[in-house]
């Protein structure tokens, strides 16, 4: 759905969920600003039993001039009702009559969606979804945000609070919005420092005192009373400073949602990957390697409590994988088959074509950011789904030959590259060239499907593992037994075939 699809309606009401948080207020503010610019008769409301009282939100409304109205008894019937940061029919939003309904959200889909819907469950905030939808309407629409520091600051704060002070940002689109917005930083600090009440300070202490510790895996679980989601991060961060605690999971349970925070200080467990595992099929989770979080929809877990779900899934998680340190490991090839590359073009870009030697750059992809230092002989390979990995020229030319044609492909998120020191950003695909497979025996690999998950620390990155799930393939190059890596099961047959 595009925002222009909604512009055929004139009388529009934007409604966020009851007891709105910063993300609901910011995303609604973004929609209000856009529809006002289109000359629409628009209102922004919230309903429910409680009027906003939290200090940080009161500051947000006052200093950013957000035109939201508290309308518990709203009885108009607009041409179009736009539910933002929620879904029409959910328990956390009072039902409002309307001739037509649209939904813009970033949570798991839990209701039957109307035709006019844009729900992106892998995005960190509704603010990001609204920002992207406004930007998609063209340069004039983009200027609505660029020229409005109040709106920019609100959108930033919406993502900031919904991702635990940005520690749980995982999607590249969220990072793009952060890079793009010009904000009032002092106000973000002011709102952040007004985020916890004396009551929530008491909740924090009580929750930490009631911890459950699992010494065999060195993790802690903390069950808190309902509170601001950011307080969960405070609990997790504090607990992780305890000797013998490598991982902490803190959560609270409400009738409409279960929120959780994950922290890890061991390289064998990425917090974002653990968060995604905990929420798989019942919610959403993501973030950074060390800090992550997510939410679970109570209607997805039937009669089970969040406590039962988390305890079971934490045990399942640790039982689900083995760890391989490629530099010190030689795999047994007796149960593996030899494969050769399928002659399908890939792409590559020479980093010195984009930035000078010695530049520290960050390459942004759907799978996360990869930071490297530009070297004379360093290239970036671009896979058939937009995945990237650095590779030296010598190894690249053993498997591929350069073509004179650009590499043309369409991805969900095309990779981009940024100079870390200056912030200058370029699109990697604009500098890419096509590669053809050489087909020499030296490029063959041994591979087998995984019957159990695996975490591979490659020879070129000893701090960050690559996760392989059941059905993916574990592989190593025939000419280098320590070049061990994971290939997605969905891609394997498109990339490799049995060697002849």
C-alpha positions, -999 to +999 in steps of 0.1 A: +000+000+000+011+035-008+001+067+011-013+081-022-037+051-022-054+068+008-056+103-007-089+095-025-105+100+010-110+135+024-123+130+060-095+110+077-090+100+113-057+085+125-060+064+156-031+048+175-035+022+202-048+030+237-022+040+262+000+052+234+038+051+235+063+073+218+063+052+186+025+054+183+026+092+188+055+097+163+041+075+135+006+091+139+022+125+138+040+116+106+007+105+089-011+136+102+016+159+087+015+141+053-023+142+050-024+178+061+001+186+032-024+170+008-052+193+020-071+166+038-095+171+067-075+150+092-075+143+130-052+123+151-067+106+182-063+079+208-089+064+230-091+040+260-095+046+297-062+064+304-049+098+293-012+101+287+006+109+320+042+096+316+067+124+319+087+116+288+055+115+267+042+148+281+075+164+272+072+149+237+037+161+231+045+196+244+079+203+228+073+186+195+038+201+190+021+167+183-016+174+176-030+142+192-064+144+209-077+122+237-111+111+226-124+082+249-160+088+237-153+094+200-185+086+180-179+102+146-178+078+116-150+091+092-146+082+056-113+066+065-098+054+097-061+048+097-049+025+126-012+031+132+011+011+153-018-013+159-043-034+140-081-028+139-098-053+161-069-060+185-075-058+222-051-028+227-071-004+205-107+007+212-129+000+181-140+031+162-167+030+135-155+040+100-167+036+064-132+024+055-102+011+075-065+011+067-037-003+089-001+007+091+019-013+116+051-031+124+038-058+148+029-095+140-003-098+121-030-111+145-062-101+127-077-103+093-062-073+075-083-050+052-073-044+016-057-011+026-028-024+048+009-020+052+022-043+080+060-049+081+067-072+110+105-072+105+108-034+110+118-019+144+091+007+146+059+021+131+078+054+128+102+037+103+074+023+083+057+058+081+090+075+073+097+051+044+061+055+031+064+093+031+098+091+014+083+068-013+059+096-023+088+116-038+111+146-031+083+170-021+071+145+005+106+139+018+109+177+024+080+174+048+104+155+071+136+174+062+120+208+069+102+197+101+127+191+130+098+184+153+087+155+131+122+142+125+129+142+163+096+124+170+103+097+144+138+092+158+124+090+194+097+065+182+124+041+170+146+049+199+121+039+225+107+009+206+141-006+202+154+000+237+175+031+230+184+017+195+201-014+210+175-037+193+177-021+158+181-050+133+166-040+099+187-018+076+157+004+069+157+015+105+194+024+103+187+043+071+161+064+089+185+072+117+211+083+092+186+105+073+169+124+102+181+157+115+170+158+151+171+179+183+195+157+203+192+177+235+154+169+236+161+132+231+184+133+261+157+153+281+130+127+273+153+098+280+162+112+314+125+115+323+117+079+313+117+061+346+095+069+376+101+061+412+075+033+409+094+018+380+127+020+399+110-001+426+098-026+399+134-029+387+148-037+421+121-062+429+124-080+395+162-083+398+159-098+433+136-125+419+160-137+392+163-173+382+199-184+373+209-214+352+246-221+359+251-248+333+246-223+305+253-191+325+221-174+318+195-155+339+158-150+335+140-120+351+102-118+353+092-082+359+059-064+365+045-044+335+066-013+330+081+008+303+098-016+279+131+003+282+132-007+319+137-043+308+170-032+292+180-015+324+175-048+343+193-068+317+223-045+314+227-044+352+224-082+356+250-088+329+276-072+350+273-101+375+302-126+375+291-159+359+262-144+339+268-143+302+232-139+290+202-123+305+165-124+295+141-100+311+104-098+303+070-087+315+036-100+305+005-079+298-029-092+284-022-075+251+015-082+247+046-098+262+078-077+259+113-090+264+149-079+264+180-100+257+216-093+265+247-113+258+284-108+265+296-141+250+306-144+214+289-178+211+255-163+215+243-133+195+215-115+213+196-107+181+197-144+170+185-156+204+157-130+204+145-142+170+146-178+183+125-169+213+098-152+193+097-174+162+062-180+151+046-162+181+060-127+178+091-108+166+126-102+178+159-087+167+186-062+175+223-062+178+248-089+186+250-079+223+216-062+228+183-073+214+146-077+223+112-083+210+076-091+217+052-120+218+015-119+211-005-137+239-031-150+215-003-170+197+007-190+228-027-204+237-029-214+274+008-213+281+023-185+302+052-164+290+073-180+318+067-215+304+074-204+269+107-187+277+120-214+300+113-241+274+127-221+244+159-211+263+166-248+269+157-257+233+180-229+220+211-242+237+203-278+226+199-267+190+234-260+178+271-270+178+300-245+175+328-247+149+359-226+150+371-229+114+407-221+120+411-250+144+387-275+127+390-300+099+357-315+089+353-352+081+345-353+044+336-390+044+299-382+048+300-351+024+296-349-013+318-329-038+300-300-055+309-275-082+295-240-087+265-236-110+274-211-138+251-184-125+265-149-125+272-132-092+284-097-086+314-080-071+327-045-064+363-035-059+364-014-027+390+010-041+366+020-068+344+035-041+368+047-014+406+052-010+428+026+005+427+027+043+392+040+046+370+023+072+337+015+057+304+000+068+285-022+043+248-023+050+228-053+040+196-070+050+216-094+072+233-065+091+263-041+088+298-054+079+327-031+088+359-035+068+390-015+060+396-008+023+426-026+009+441-025-026+432-062-034+399-064-014+366-070-031+330-075-020+311-104-034+274-099-039+252-130-038+220-138-056+199-125-026+220-094-019+242-111+007+278-099+008+311-109+021+347-095+016+371-115-005+407-111-016+414-107-053+435-139-054+408-161-040+381-144-061+399-150-094+404-187-085+366-192-088+354-164-111+363-144-141+354-107-144+329-096-170+326-061-185+289-059-178+274-044-145+257-068-121+220-062-123+197-078-097+167-067-076+169-073-038+146-066-009+173-043+004+201-034-021+235-033-002+250+002+004+284+013+017+293+042+039+326+059+049+324+056+087+344+088+094+326+111+070+292+095+067+294+096+028+272+069+015+272+050-019+251+023-034+272-008-039+252-020-070+262+011-090+299+000-088+293-037-092+305-060-121+292-094-131+312-125-123+312-158-143+321-191-126+355-204-138+345-240-133+380-252-123+383-281-098+400-259-074+367-241-068+348-273-057+335-277-022+326-305+001+291-301+016+263-318+035+230-308+048+228-300+085+208-322+108+215-299+137+221-262+139+257-249+138+275-217+145+307-212+124+334-188+134+352-184+100+389-182+096+385-145+085+362-135+113+368-151+147+345-128+167+312-132+147+296-165+139+275-175+109+244-194+118+233-226+100+199-241+107+186-276+100+183-279+062+212-255+055+245-268+043+279-269+060+307-267+035+344-262+030+366-255-001+384-285-015+416-265-017+413-250+018+398-273+046+397-244+070+376-223+048+344-235+064+311-218+059+273-221+059+251-220+027+214-215+031+193-245+021+170-223+000+200-212-021+221-243-023+206-259-055+208-225-072+245-222-065+259-257-066+255-291-083+273-324-078+308-323-093+313-343-125 
